[in-house]
């Protein structure tokens, strides 16, 4: 079975999404200690994961 293509553009997108998710996770911890905005931050994290999922689906759509 052949490996799916991994163009550099997708790798940059994945790294960018991962960085945003990490910043969001750190924000959740800090805001949980300071305030109760955790739900808003968790929604942001879910949306970021959805962005990752959408990019991966687009990348692998035509892969056998």
Residue pairs with C-beta under 8 A, 6 or more apart in sequence:
2 64
4 59
4 60
4 63
5 59
5 63
7 59
10 55
10 59
13 55
14 52
14 55
14 56
17 48
17 51
17 52
17 55
18 52
20 48
21 45
21 48
21 49
21 52
24 41
24 44
24 45
24 48
25 45
27 41
28 38
28 41
28 42
28 45
31 37
31 38
31 41
32 38
